[in-house]
Amino acid sequence: MRTANDAAGVTAELAAVPAHERVALVDPRFVGHVHTLRLALTDPRFPAAAVRGALSVQPEARTALARAVTAATATARTSGSGGGAPTAAPARALGPAESPERETAPTGVPATVPGRAGQARPPLGSAPRPGADAGGGDAGAASSADAAAHASGEYAESRSRTRPSGTAAAPGAHSRVDDLAAALDAEGVPVHRPELGVLVAAVPADALSRAKAQDAVDAVDDERVRLRSAVKSRDGFFTTFCISPYSRYIARWCARRGLTPNQVTTASLLTALIAAACAATGTRPGFVSAGVLLIASFVLDCTDGQLARYSLQYSTLGAWLDATFDRAKEYAYYAGLALGAARADGDDVWALALGAMVLQTCRHVVDFAFNEANHDATGNTSPTAALSGRLDSVGWTVWVRRMIVLPIGERWAMIAVLTAFTTPRITFYVLLVGCALAACYTTAGRVLRSLTRRAERTDRAAHALAELADTGPLAELVAKAAPRGPSSYLAPFSAALGAAAVLAGTAAAGFGSWVPVGCAVLYAVLAGVAVAAPLKGPLDWLVPPLFRAAEYGVILILAACSEVNGALPAAFGLIAAVAYHHYDTVYRIRGGTGAPPHLLVRAIGGHEGRTVAVTAAAALLHHRNQGFTIALTALAAALALAVLTESIRFWVSSGAPAVHDETGEPA
């Protein structure tokens, strides 16, 4: 930590901090909970974050901060006041969380303190102390000092905006840190102000106010609030009542031992892979062990997110791992069940395993596409949404509706129990029926909302849907050759017609016919028509899931009808590779960085190109014993290599977003 005595000192300190580092500023009179400072100073997901008397700025907002400090320096000189300005110090990368009993400053951030030398220091534990180690690193020493009071109209606005939710608005001293946060807002830099609830953040004006603020701090258990906030506010019934009550304590145990969310995520993946291997044995003890380990994997899966929220350790790599490992675990387990069924009694359930993967992936695409289409829509109202809001006011209906959609907790619990006590075939039957009913419920509700609302969708939403469509060169040529104007329902109608044509034609003609190839070409043409204009219609969010259903369904039908040895496992691998590409696209869009490079999408053919390629391979190689299996395996390997290479390159790069799933929506 470093201390500056005036605004000019802040400028000098900022100039000494490398431009690629984060800086944090704390008023030395700050009184509040340690977790309040963590929330304000250690979250890497936002360009700037603030609470009363504390501000952190990421490298991308450093220039705006420097301008604000320069303006403050000029104001101080004009007014003849030389003190009261904040200073800045580098914020090192987040490290393992320290034990809460040892922490005296926000984890991982050597905060900076503003003020004039020689003033009284705040109560111990309320603000950074001289020589306090911020999160266990070499933060350096800082002397706490009072800041000059200077009333301003800007501050009055800033104070009301930075006051934490749930904390009483008490009169406080003027803080130049709050002025700087307001200046960043005025420059267009979004300043994140975390909801604090019962936590306290205050800059008292006098000794009496300081004592009252300290009493408010002492009245609230900071650690209990921190532990409670580690759990998502919205989650499934099984996760909320059967996992989170104890997984949060596992998260705290991990934090106190220096474990990171990425390590817990990896442990969850390894546990799920061991569960899949147990299921692949085909024995009853193996099935029972698989069910137990699958639940253990899910506990760890909940723990990694809770650990990230508990210790505020959000990272680019963590976002990538968390986004992809859930699907990898589930699909690997499906494969293990299929192998176990074949080994137990020769039962071939690969088609069911592949169907479960296709159905679950299409469900997720429906969720993603609908949310992106309505993310920033205006006039976003409908009677269906109003009815949903009224139902949410009745407590028990909330949990019933969350269970109906069969989120990941309920789904994995069901799979684990069925694996342990029944057969893989029964497990897949129940899973397919449950997911199909859940898909019908959620999709029908979203269609009704879309038809009854008067929403204006933005260019951003249309662009996101176009990226989710994963259009290749064939459909692009059609879109350019036959441009169309905006139409309310032409896009989903064309996509649905093309999907129905290629699926029905493939199912009717069977393996080895050229009819599916013709249907695939027609599908490519209709896909081009669907994306020829911006996707701003009320049901245009259905276009990406329709494309996914068509592509995955064609591969499933051809592999199931081929009766070629190894075709279904090869098709399973191909769809897994393509699905990974689509999930990767979704989470890049969620992070605000856009889809993978268009060159990659073109190189792997787009959804319509891959559909034509697979149908052509089935027609050309049907007379060869293993030709179709070899073709599917080669295509799966080439796609996996291309998309994984690009995905890894992106998620470990500096341009990847430091995001984490905070929506609370069950996956």
C-alpha positions as CSV (number, residue, x, y, z in Angstrom):
1,M,0.0,0.0,0.0
2,R,1.1,3.6,-0.6
3,T,-0.2,6.8,0.8
4,A,-0.5,10.2,-1.0
5,N,-1.1,13.4,0.8
6,D,-2.7,15.4,-2.0
7,A,-4.0,15.1,-5.6
8,A,-0.6,15.7,-7.0
9,G,0.7,12.8,-5.0
10,V,-1.9,10.6,-6.6
11,T,-0.7,11.5,-10.1
12,A,2.8,10.7,-9.2
13,E,1.9,7.3,-7.7
14,L,-0.2,6.4,-10.7
15,A,2.7,7.2,-13.0
16,A,4.8,4.8,-11.0
17,V,2.4,1.9,-11.4
18,P,2.9,-0.1,-14.6
19,A,0.0,0.4,-17.0
20,H,-1.0,-3.2,-17.2
21,E,-1.7,-3.5,-13.4
22,R,-4.9,-2.8,-11.6
23,V,-5.0,0.0,-9.0
24,A,-7.2,0.3,-5.9
25,L,-8.0,3.4,-3.8
26,V,-9.3,3.4,-0.3
27,D,-10.2,6.4,1.9
28,P,-8.2,5.9,5.2
29,R,-11.3,6.8,7.2
30,F,-13.2,3.9,5.7
31,V,-15.2,1.8,8.2
32,G,-16.7,-1.4,7.0
33,H,-16.5,-5.1,6.6
34,V,-13.5,-6.8,5.1
35,H,-15.7,-8.5,2.6
36,T,-17.1,-5.2,1.5
37,L,-13.6,-4.2,0.4
38,R,-13.1,-7.6,-1.3
39,L,-16.2,-7.0,-3.3
40,A,-15.1,-3.5,-4.3
41,L,-11.4,-4.2,-5.0
42,T,-10.8,-7.8,-6.0
43,D,-13.4,-8.6,-8.7
44,P,-11.6,-8.7,-12.1
45,R,-14.8,-8.9,-14.2
46,F,-15.5,-5.1,-14.3
47,P,-13.4,-2.2,-15.6
48,A,-14.1,-0.4,-12.3
49,A,-15.9,-1.2,-9.0
50,A,-16.7,0.9,-6.0
51,V,-18.3,1.1,-2.6
52,R,-18.5,4.1,-0.3
53,G,-14.9,5.2,0.1
54,A,-13.2,2.5,-2.0
55,L,-12.6,2.2,-5.7
56,S,-10.7,-0.3,-8.0
57,V,-9.8,0.3,-11.6
58,Q,-8.7,-2.3,-14.2
59,P,-5.9,-1.5,-16.7
60,E,-8.4,-0.6,-19.4
61,A,-9.9,2.2,-17.3
62,R,-6.6,3.6,-16.0
63,T,-6.5,6.3,-18.6
64,A,-9.9,7.6,-17.5
65,L,-8.8,7.5,-13.9
66,A,-5.7,9.5,-14.7
67,R,-7.8,12.1,-16.3
68,A,-10.1,12.2,-13.3
69,V,-7.1,12.6,-10.9
70,T,-5.6,15.3,-13.1
71,A,-8.9,17.2,-13.0
72,A,-9.0,16.8,-9.2
73,T,-5.5,18.1,-9.0
74,A,-6.5,21.2,-11.0
75,T,-9.5,21.7,-8.8
76,A,-7.5,21.4,-5.6
77,R,-5.0,24.0,-6.9
78,T,-7.8,26.4,-7.9
79,S,-9.5,26.1,-4.6
80,G,-6.3,26.3,-2.7
81,S,-6.7,22.9,-1.0
82,G,-3.7,20.7,-1.2
83,G,-5.0,17.7,0.6
84,G,-7.6,15.1,0.6
85,A,-6.8,13.4,-2.7
86,P,-6.6,9.7,-3.1
87,T,-3.6,7.8,-4.4
88,A,-3.0,4.5,-6.2
89,A,-1.0,1.4,-5.9
90,P,-0.7,-1.8,-8.0
91,A,-3.1,-4.6,-7.4
92,R,-1.3,-7.9,-7.9
93,A,-3.0,-11.0,-9.3
94,L,-5.5,-12.8,-7.2
95,G,-3.9,-15.6,-5.1
96,P,-5.2,-18.2,-2.7
97,A,-7.6,-16.7,-0.1
98,E,-6.2,-16.1,3.3
99,S,-8.0,-17.3,6.4
100,P,-10.6,-14.7,7.3
101,E,-9.2,-14.5,10.8
102,R,-5.9,-13.3,9.4
103,E,-7.2,-10.9,6.8
104,T,-7.0,-7.1,7.5
105,A,-7.4,-6.0,3.9
106,P,-9.2,-7.2,0.8
107,T,-7.8,-10.5,-0.5
108,G,-5.3,-10.0,-3.2
109,V,-5.3,-6.2,-3.5
110,P,-2.8,-3.9,-2.0
111,A,-5.1,-1.0,-1.7
112,T,-4.1,2.6,-1.9
113,V,-5.1,5.1,0.7
114,P,-5.8,8.8,0.3
115,G,-5.4,11.6,2.8
116,R,-3.2,14.1,4.7
117,A,-0.4,12.8,6.9
118,G,-0.8,13.2,10.6
119,Q,-4.5,12.5,10.9
120,A,-6.1,9.9,13.0
121,R,-6.2,6.3,11.8
122,P,-9.5,4.4,11.6
123,P,-10.3,1.5,14.0
124,L,-8.2,-1.6,13.5
125,G,-9.9,-3.9,11.0
126,S,-12.0,-1.2,9.5
127,A,-9.6,-0.1,6.9
128,P,-6.1,-1.2,5.7
129,R,-3.6,-0.9,8.6
130,P,0.0,0.2,8.3
131,G,2.0,-2.8,7.1
132,A,-1.0,-5.0,6.7
133,D,-0.5,-7.8,4.1
134,A,-3.3,-7.7,1.6
135,G,-4.2,-11.2,0.9
136,G,-0.8,-12.6,1.9
137,G,1.3,-10.7,-0.7
138,D,4.0,-8.1,-0.5
139,A,1.7,-5.1,-0.4
140,G,4.0,-2.8,1.3
141,A,3.2,-0.4,4.2
142,A,0.7,2.4,4.2
143,S,0.0,5.0,6.8
144,S,-3.6,5.8,7.2
145,A,-4.6,9.5,7.3
146,D,-7.6,11.6,7.2
147,A,-8.7,13.2,3.9
148,A,-9.8,16.8,3.5
149,A,-13.5,17.5,3.5
150,H,-14.8,19.4,0.5
151,A,-18.5,19.6,-0.3
152,S,-19.6,19.3,-3.9
153,G,-22.8,18.7,-5.8
154,E,-21.2,15.8,-7.7
155,Y,-20.5,14.0,-4.4
156,A,-24.2,14.3,-3.3
157,E,-25.1,12.2,-6.4
158,S,-22.2,9.8,-6.0
159,R,-23.0,9.2,-2.3
160,S,-26.5,8.0,-3.1
161,R,-25.4,5.8,-5.9
162,T,-22.6,4.1,-4.0
163,R,-24.6,3.5,-0.8
164,P,-24.8,-0.3,-0.4
165,S,-28.2,-1.9,-0.6
166,G,-29.5,-2.7,2.8
167,T,-27.2,-0.2,4.6
168,A,-28.8,2.9,6.1
169,A,-27.8,6.2,4.5
170,A,-26.0,8.0,7.3
171,P,-24.4,11.4,6.9
172,G,-20.7,11.0,6.2
173,A,-17.6,12.9,5.4
174,H,-16.8,13.9,1.8
175,S,-14.5,11.5,0.1
176,R,-12.4,12.2,-2.9
177,V,-12.5,8.5,-3.8
178,D,-16.3,8.8,-4.3
179,D,-15.6,11.9,-6.5
180,L,-13.3,9.8,-8.7
181,A,-15.9,7.1,-9.0
182,A,-18.4,9.7,-10.1
183,A,-16.0,11.1,-12.6
184,L,-15.4,7.7,-14.1
185,D,-19.2,7.3,-14.5
186,A,-19.4,10.7,-16.2
187,E,-16.7,9.6,-18.7
188,G,-18.7,6.5,-19.6
189,V,-16.7,4.0,-17.7
190,P,-19.2,1.6,-16.1
191,V,-18.5,1.5,-12.3
192,H,-19.8,-1.7,-10.8
193,R,-21.3,-1.2,-7.4
194,P,-21.9,-4.5,-5.7
195,E,-25.0,-5.2,-3.6
196,L,-23.8,-5.3,0.0
197,G,-27.0,-6.2,1.8
198,V,-26.3,-6.0,5.5
199,L,-22.6,-5.3,5.0
200,V,-21.3,-1.9,6.0
201,A,-19.3,0.6,4.0
202,A,-19.0,4.1,5.4
203,V,-16.7,7.2,5.6
204,P,-17.6,8.7,9.0
205,A,-17.4,12.5,9.4
206,D,-16.6,12.5,13.1
207,A,-15.8,10.3,16.1
208,L,-19.4,9.7,17.0
209,S,-20.3,8.6,13.4
210,R,-17.2,6.4,13.4
211,A,-18.3,4.7,16.6
212,K,-21.8,4.1,15.2
213,A,-20.4,2.7,12.0
214,Q,-18.1,0.4,14.0
215,D,-21.0,-0.8,16.1
216,A,-22.9,-1.6,12.8
217,V,-19.8,-3.5,11.6
218,D,-19.6,-5.5,14.9
219,A,-23.4,-6.3,14.7
220,V,-23.0,-8.2,11.4
221,D,-21.0,-11.4,11.1
222,D,-18.9,-10.7,8.0
223,E,-17.8,-14.3,7.5
224,R,-21.4,-15.6,7.7
225,V,-22.5,-13.1,5.0
226,R,-19.5,-14.1,2.9
227,L,-20.3,-17.8,3.2
228,R,-24.0,-17.2,2.4
229,S,-23.2,-15.1,-0.6
230,A,-21.0,-17.9,-2.0
231,V,-24.2,-19.7,-3.0
232,K,-26.2,-18.7,-6.0
233,S,-29.3,-16.9,-5.2
234,R,-31.2,-18.9,-7.9
235,D,-30.6,-22.6,-8.3
236,G,-32.4,-25.9,-8.6
237,F,-34.2,-27.6,-5.7
238,F,-31.8,-30.5,-5.4
239,T,-28.8,-28.2,-5.5
240,T,-30.3,-25.7,-3.0
241,F,-31.4,-28.1,-0.4
242,C,-29.3,-31.2,-0.8
243,I,-25.9,-29.9,-1.9
244,S,-25.3,-26.2,-1.0
245,P,-26.0,-26.5,2.7
246,Y,-22.7,-28.3,3.1
247,S,-20.8,-27.6,-0.2
248,R,-20.3,-24.0,0.9
249,Y,-18.3,-25.2,3.9
250,I,-16.2,-27.4,1.6
251,A,-15.6,-24.2,-0.5
252,R,-14.4,-22.4,2.7
253,W,-12.2,-25.3,3.6
254,C,-10.6,-25.2,0.1
255,A,-10.1,-21.4,0.4
256,R,-8.3,-21.7,3.7
257,R,-5.9,-24.3,2.3
258,G,-5.1,-22.2,-0.8
259,L,-6.9,-24.3,-3.3
260,T,-8.2,-22.5,-6.4
261,P,-11.6,-22.9,-8.2
262,N,-9.7,-24.3,-11.2
263,Q,-8.2,-27.1,-9.1
264,V,-11.7,-28.0,-7.7
265,T,-13.1,-27.9,-11.3
266,T,-10.4,-30.3,-12.5
267,A,-11.1,-32.6,-9.5
268,S,-14.8,-32.6,-10.4
269,L,-13.9,-33.6,-14.0
270,L,-11.6,-36.4,-12.8
271,T,-14.2,-37.7,-10.4
272,A,-16.8,-37.8,-13.2
273,L,-14.4,-39.6,-15.5
274,I,-13.7,-42.2,-12.8
275,A,-17.5,-42.6,-12.5
276,A,-17.8,-43.2,-16.2
277,A,-15.0,-45.8,-16.0
278,C,-16.9,-47.5,-13.2
279,A,-20.1,-47.6,-15.2
280,A,-18.2,-49.0,-18.2
281,T,-17.3,-52.1,-16.1
282,G,-20.9,-53.3,-16.6
283,T,-21.1,-54.8,-13.1
284,R,-23.5,-53.9,-10.3
285,P,-20.8,-52.8,-7.9
286,G,-19.4,-50.7,-10.8
287,F,-22.8,-49.1,-11.4
288,V,-23.3,-48.3,-7.7
289,S,-19.9,-46.8,-7.5
290,A,-20.6,-44.8,-10.6
291,G,-23.7,-43.3,-9.1
292,V,-22.0,-42.4,-5.9
293,L,-19.0,-40.8,-7.7
294,L,-21.3,-38.9,-10.1
295,I,-23.0,-37.2,-7.0
296,A,-19.5,-36.5,-5.6
297,S,-18.5,-34.9,-8.9
298,F,-21.6,-32.7,-8.7
299,V,-20.8,-31.6,-5.2
300,L,-17.3,-30.5,-6.4
301,D,-19.0,-28.9,-9.4
302,C,-21.0,-26.7,-7.0
303,T,-18.0,-26.1,-4.8
304,D,-15.8,-24.6,-7.5
305,G,-18.3,-21.8,-8.2
306,Q,-18.9,-21.3,-4.5
307,L,-15.2,-21.1,-3.9
308,A,-14.9,-18.5,-6.8
309,R,-17.6,-16.4,-5.2
310,Y,-16.3,-16.9,-1.7
311,S,-12.7,-15.8,-2.5
312,L,-13.7,-13.7,-5.6
313,Q,-11.3,-15.7,-7.7
314,Y,-12.6,-15.2,-11.3
315,S,-10.3,-16.0,-14.1
316,T,-10.4,-16.5,-17.9
317,L,-9.2,-20.1,-17.6
318,G,-11.8,-20.8,-14.9
319,A,-14.5,-19.5,-17.1
320,W,-13.5,-21.8,-19.9
321,L,-13.1,-24.8,-17.6
322,D,-16.4,-24.2,-15.9
323,A,-18.2,-23.7,-19.2
324,T,-17.0,-26.9,-20.9
325,F,-16.3,-29.4,-18.2
326,D,-20.0,-29.9,-17.2
327,R,-20.9,-31.1,-20.7
328,A,-17.7,-33.2,-20.9
329,K,-18.5,-34.9,-17.7
330,E,-22.1,-35.6,-18.6
331,Y,-21.4,-36.9,-22.1
332,A,-18.4,-39.0,-20.9
333,Y,-20.8,-40.6,-18.4
334,Y,-23.3,-41.4,-21.2
335,A,-20.5,-43.1,-23.1
336,G,-19.5,-45.1,-19.9
337,L,-23.1,-46.3,-19.5
338,A,-23.2,-47.4,-23.2
339,L,-20.0,-49.3,-22.8
340,G,-21.2,-50.8,-19.5
341,A,-24.5,-52.0,-21.1
342,A,-22.6,-53.7,-23.9
343,R,-20.2,-55.4,-21.5
344,A,-22.9,-56.5,-19.0
345,D,-25.3,-58.3,-21.3
346,G,-24.5,-57.2,-24.9
347,D,-27.2,-54.5,-24.9
348,D,-26.5,-51.8,-27.5
349,V,-27.7,-48.5,-26.1
350,W,-25.4,-46.2,-28.1
351,A,-28.3,-44.8,-30.0
352,L,-30.0,-43.9,-26.7
353,A,-26.8,-42.3,-25.4
354,L,-26.4,-40.3,-28.6
355,G,-30.1,-39.3,-28.5
356,A,-29.7,-38.1,-24.9
357,M,-26.7,-36.0,-25.8
358,V,-28.5,-34.5,-28.8
359,L,-31.6,-33.6,-26.8
360,Q,-29.7,-32.1,-23.9
361,T,-27.5,-30.0,-26.2
362,C,-30.5,-28.7,-28.2
363,R,-32.2,-27.8,-24.9
364,H,-29.2,-25.7,-24.0
365,V,-29.2,-24.0,-27.4
366,V,-32.8,-23.0,-26.9
367,D,-31.9,-21.5,-23.6
368,F,-28.9,-19.6,-24.9
369,A,-30.7,-18.3,-28.1
370,F,-33.8,-17.1,-26.2
371,N,-31.7,-15.3,-23.6
372,E,-29.5,-13.6,-26.2
373,A,-32.5,-12.6,-28.3
374,N,-34.1,-10.9,-25.2
375,H,-31.0,-9.8,-23.4
376,D,-31.5,-6.1,-24.1
377,A,-34.9,-6.0,-25.8
378,T,-37.1,-3.0,-25.2
379,G,-40.8,-3.1,-24.5
380,N,-40.2,-6.6,-23.2
381,T,-43.6,-7.4,-21.7
382,S,-46.2,-10.1,-22.2
383,P,-49.2,-11.6,-20.4
384,T,-47.2,-14.9,-20.2
385,A,-44.4,-13.2,-18.4
386,A,-46.8,-11.5,-16.0
387,L,-48.4,-14.8,-15.2
388,S,-45.0,-16.3,-14.5
389,G,-44.3,-13.4,-12.2
390,R,-47.5,-14.0,-10.3
391,L,-46.6,-17.7,-9.9
392,D,-43.2,-16.8,-8.6
393,S,-45.0,-15.0,-5.7
394,V,-46.3,-18.4,-4.5
395,G,-43.3,-20.1,-2.9
396,W,-44.0,-23.7,-3.7
397,T,-44.6,-23.0,-7.4
398,V,-41.1,-21.6,-7.8
399,W,-39.5,-24.9,-6.8
400,V,-41.9,-27.0,-8.8
401,R,-41.2,-25.0,-11.9
402,R,-37.5,-25.3,-11.4
403,M,-37.7,-29.0,-11.0
404,I,-39.9,-29.4,-14.1
405,V,-37.1,-28.1,-16.3
406,L,-34.8,-30.9,-15.0
407,P,-31.7,-28.7,-14.2
408,I,-28.3,-30.2,-13.8
409,G,-28.7,-31.1,-10.1
410,E,-32.0,-33.0,-10.6
411,R,-30.8,-34.6,-13.8
412,W,-27.5,-35.9,-12.3
413,A,-29.3,-37.1,-9.2
414,M,-31.8,-39.0,-11.3
415,I,-29.0,-40.5,-13.5
416,A,-27.0,-41.5,-10.4
417,V,-29.9,-43.3,-8.7
418,L,-31.1,-45.0,-11.8
419,T,-27.5,-46.2,-12.6
420,A,-27.1,-47.7,-9.2
421,F,-30.5,-49.5,-9.0
422,T,-31.5,-50.2,-12.6
423,T,-29.9,-50.8,-16.1
424,P,-28.4,-48.3,-18.5
425,R,-31.3,-48.8,-20.9
426,I,-33.8,-47.8,-18.3
427,T,-31.6,-44.9,-17.2
428,F,-31.6,-43.6,-20.8
429,Y,-35.3,-44.1,-21.3
430,V,-36.2,-42.1,-18.2
431,L,-33.6,-39.5,-19.1
432,L,-35.0,-39.1,-22.6
433,V,-38.6,-38.8,-21.5
434,G,-37.8,-36.4,-18.7
435,C,-35.6,-34.1,-20.9
436,A,-38.2,-34.2,-23.7
437,L,-41.0,-33.1,-21.3
438,A,-38.8,-30.4,-19.9
439,A,-37.9,-29.2,-23.4
440,C,-41.6,-29.1,-24.4
441,Y,-42.4,-27.1,-21.2
442,T,-39.6,-24.5,-21.5
443,T,-39.9,-24.1,-25.3
444,A,-43.6,-23.7,-25.3
445,G,-43.5,-21.1,-22.6
446,R,-40.8,-19.1,-24.5
447,V,-42.8,-19.3,-27.7
448,L,-45.9,-18.0,-25.9
449,R,-43.8,-15.1,-24.4
450,S,-42.3,-14.3,-27.8
451,L,-45.7,-14.2,-29.5
452,T,-47.5,-12.1,-26.9
453,R,-44.8,-9.5,-26.1
454,R,-44.1,-6.3,-28.0
455,A,-40.4,-6.2,-28.0
456,E,-37.9,-4.3,-30.1
457,R,-34.8,-6.5,-30.6
458,T,-31.5,-4.8,-31.0
459,D,-28.7,-5.2,-33.6
460,R,-26.6,-6.8,-30.9
461,A,-29.2,-9.5,-30.3
462,A,-29.5,-10.1,-34.1
463,H,-25.7,-10.4,-34.4
464,A,-25.6,-12.8,-31.5
465,L,-28.2,-15.0,-33.1
466,A,-26.4,-14.9,-36.4
467,E,-23.2,-16.1,-34.6
468,L,-25.1,-18.9,-32.8
469,A,-26.5,-20.0,-36.2
470,D,-22.9,-21.2,-37.1
471,T,-23.6,-20.6,-40.8
472,G,-21.0,-21.9,-43.3
473,P,-20.0,-21.0,-46.9
474,L,-22.9,-22.8,-48.6
475,A,-25.7,-21.0,-46.7
476,E,-23.7,-17.7,-47.0
477,L,-23.7,-18.0,-50.8
478,V,-27.5,-18.5,-50.8
479,A,-28.0,-15.6,-48.4
480,K,-26.0,-13.3,-50.7
481,A,-27.8,-14.4,-53.8
482,A,-31.3,-14.1,-52.4
483,P,-31.3,-11.2,-50.0
484,R,-34.7,-10.5,-48.3
485,G,-36.2,-7.8,-46.2
486,P,-37.2,-8.2,-42.6
487,S,-40.0,-10.6,-42.1
488,S,-41.7,-11.7,-38.9
489,Y,-41.7,-15.4,-39.4
490,L,-39.8,-16.3,-42.6
491,A,-36.6,-17.1,-40.8
492,P,-37.9,-19.7,-38.3
493,F,-40.3,-21.1,-41.0
494,S,-37.4,-21.6,-43.4
495,A,-35.2,-23.2,-40.8
496,A,-38.0,-25.5,-39.6
497,L,-38.9,-26.5,-43.2
498,G,-35.2,-27.2,-44.0
499,A,-34.8,-29.2,-40.7
500,A,-37.9,-31.2,-41.3
501,A,-37.0,-32.0,-44.9
502,V,-33.5,-33.3,-44.2
503,L,-34.6,-35.3,-41.1
504,A,-37.6,-36.8,-42.8
505,G,-35.8,-37.5,-46.0
506,T,-32.9,-39.2,-44.2
507,A,-35.2,-41.3,-42.0
508,A,-37.3,-42.4,-44.9
509,A,-34.5,-43.2,-47.4
510,G,-32.2,-44.8,-44.9
511,F,-28.5,-45.5,-45.1
512,G,-26.8,-45.6,-48.4
513,S,-29.3,-43.6,-50.4
514,W,-28.6,-40.4,-52.3
515,V,-31.9,-38.9,-51.2
516,P,-30.5,-37.6,-47.9
517,V,-27.8,-35.8,-49.9
518,G,-30.4,-34.0,-52.0
519,C,-32.3,-33.1,-48.8
520,A,-29.1,-31.8,-47.2
521,V,-28.6,-29.5,-50.2
522,L,-32.2,-28.3,-49.9
523,Y,-31.5,-27.7,-46.2
524,A,-28.5,-25.6,-47.0
525,V,-30.5,-23.5,-49.4
526,L,-33.3,-22.9,-46.8
527,A,-30.7,-22.2,-44.1
528,G,-29.3,-19.5,-46.3
529,V,-32.8,-18.0,-46.8
530,A,-33.3,-18.1,-43.0
531,V,-30.2,-16.0,-42.3
532,A,-30.4,-13.6,-45.3
533,A,-31.8,-10.8,-43.1
534,P,-31.1,-9.8,-39.5
535,L,-32.7,-12.1,-37.0
536,K,-35.0,-9.6,-35.3
537,G,-38.4,-11.4,-35.6
538,P,-40.3,-12.6,-32.5
539,L,-39.4,-16.3,-33.1
540,D,-36.0,-15.9,-34.8
541,W,-34.3,-17.2,-31.7
542,L,-35.6,-20.6,-32.8
543,V,-33.3,-20.6,-35.8
544,P,-30.1,-21.8,-34.0
545,P,-31.7,-24.7,-32.1
546,L,-33.5,-25.8,-35.3
547,F,-30.1,-25.9,-37.1
548,R,-28.6,-27.9,-34.2
549,A,-31.5,-30.4,-34.3
550,A,-31.1,-30.9,-38.0
551,E,-27.4,-31.4,-38.0
552,Y,-27.2,-33.6,-34.9
553,G,-30.4,-35.5,-35.9
554,V,-29.0,-36.4,-39.4
555,I,-25.8,-37.8,-37.9
556,L,-27.8,-39.8,-35.3
557,I,-30.2,-41.3,-37.9
558,L,-27.5,-42.3,-40.4
559,A,-25.3,-43.9,-37.7
560,A,-28.3,-45.8,-36.2
561,C,-29.6,-47.0,-39.6
562,S,-26.1,-48.0,-41.0
563,E,-25.7,-51.1,-38.8
564,V,-22.0,-50.6,-39.4
565,N,-19.8,-51.7,-36.5
566,G,-18.6,-48.7,-34.6
567,A,-20.7,-46.1,-36.5
568,L,-22.7,-45.0,-33.4
569,P,-19.6,-44.5,-31.1
570,A,-17.9,-42.6,-34.0
571,A,-21.1,-40.5,-34.4
572,F,-21.1,-39.9,-30.7
573,G,-17.5,-38.5,-30.9
574,L,-18.4,-36.3,-33.9
575,I,-21.4,-34.7,-32.3
576,A,-19.4,-34.2,-29.1
577,A,-16.8,-32.3,-31.1
578,V,-19.4,-30.1,-32.9
579,A,-21.3,-29.5,-29.6
580,Y,-18.1,-28.3,-28.0
581,H,-17.7,-25.8,-30.8
582,H,-21.2,-24.5,-30.2
583,Y,-20.8,-24.3,-26.4
584,D,-17.5,-22.4,-27.0
585,T,-19.4,-20.0,-29.2
586,V,-22.0,-19.4,-26.6
587,Y,-19.6,-18.6,-23.8
588,R,-17.6,-16.3,-25.9
589,I,-20.7,-14.4,-26.7
590,R,-21.7,-14.3,-23.0
591,G,-18.3,-12.9,-22.2
592,G,-18.8,-10.1,-24.8
593,T,-16.0,-11.1,-27.1
594,G,-18.0,-12.5,-29.9
595,A,-18.0,-15.8,-31.7
596,P,-14.9,-17.7,-32.8
597,P,-13.1,-16.4,-35.9
598,H,-15.2,-16.6,-39.0
599,L,-12.3,-18.3,-40.8
600,L,-12.7,-21.3,-38.3
601,V,-16.4,-21.5,-38.9
602,R,-15.8,-21.6,-42.7
603,A,-13.0,-24.1,-42.3
604,I,-15.2,-26.6,-40.4
605,G,-18.0,-26.1,-43.0
606,G,-20.8,-24.6,-40.9
607,H,-23.8,-26.6,-39.9
608,E,-25.1,-27.1,-43.4
609,G,-21.7,-28.0,-44.9
610,R,-21.1,-30.7,-42.3
611,T,-24.7,-32.1,-42.9
612,V,-24.0,-32.3,-46.6
613,A,-20.6,-34.0,-46.0
614,V,-22.0,-36.6,-43.6
615,T,-24.9,-37.6,-46.0
616,A,-22.5,-37.7,-48.9
617,A,-20.1,-40.0,-46.9
618,A,-23.0,-42.3,-46.1
619,A,-24.0,-42.5,-49.8
620,L,-20.5,-43.1,-51.1
621,L,-19.2,-45.5,-48.4
622,H,-22.3,-47.6,-47.6
623,H,-20.9,-50.6,-49.5
624,R,-17.6,-50.6,-47.7
625,N,-17.4,-52.5,-44.4
626,Q,-16.0,-49.8,-42.1
627,G,-15.8,-46.9,-44.5
628,F,-18.6,-44.8,-42.9
629,T,-17.2,-45.4,-39.4
630,I,-13.7,-44.3,-40.6
631,A,-15.1,-41.2,-42.3
632,L,-17.0,-40.2,-39.1
633,T,-14.0,-40.8,-37.0
634,A,-11.7,-38.8,-39.2
635,L,-14.2,-35.9,-39.4
636,A,-14.6,-36.0,-35.6
637,A,-10.8,-35.9,-35.1
638,A,-10.2,-33.1,-37.6
639,L,-13.0,-31.0,-36.1
640,A,-11.9,-31.6,-32.5
641,L,-8.3,-30.6,-33.3
642,A,-9.4,-27.4,-35.1
643,V,-11.9,-26.2,-32.5
644,L,-9.9,-27.2,-29.4
645,T,-6.8,-25.5,-30.7
646,E,-8.6,-22.3,-31.4
647,S,-10.6,-22.5,-28.1
648,I,-7.5,-23.1,-26.0
649,R,-5.7,-20.3,-27.8
650,F,-8.5,-17.9,-27.0
651,W,-9.3,-18.8,-23.4
652,V,-5.7,-18.5,-22.3
653,S,-5.1,-15.3,-24.2
654,S,-5.3,-11.8,-22.7
655,G,-8.4,-11.1,-24.7
656,A,-10.5,-13.7,-22.9
657,P,-13.2,-12.4,-20.5
658,A,-12.9,-13.0,-16.8
659,V,-16.4,-14.2,-16.5
660,H,-18.2,-16.6,-14.2
661,D,-21.7,-18.0,-14.3
662,E,-23.6,-15.6,-12.0
663,T,-27.0,-15.9,-13.6
664,G,-28.1,-18.7,-11.3
665,E,-30.0,-20.3,-14.1
666,P,-29.9,-24.1,-13.8
667,A,-27.9,-25.7,-16.6
